Amino acid sequence: MAIIRKRDLKTLGLEELKAKLREIEIALMEETAAIKSGKRQKKITYRPLRKLRARIITFLKQRGVIV
């Protein structure tokens, strides 16, 4: 999953933001499972995904959509 820049998120509509949020949450669940099962030692992709998730939630809240 590629990390999306803030300026690119601003151009997305509500439905696109919600879809991205679902994708990121799925990727986070997979990453968490991989870390807990021992398949991955480093959390290199985990933190950027969490930050991106928080950023998308912030954009949705600014637009008046409660997640």
Secondary structure, DSSP 4 states (H G I P E B T S, - for coil): -PPPPHHHHHHS-HHHHHHHHHHHHHHHHHHHHHHHHTS-S--TTHHHHHHHHHHHHHHHHHTT---
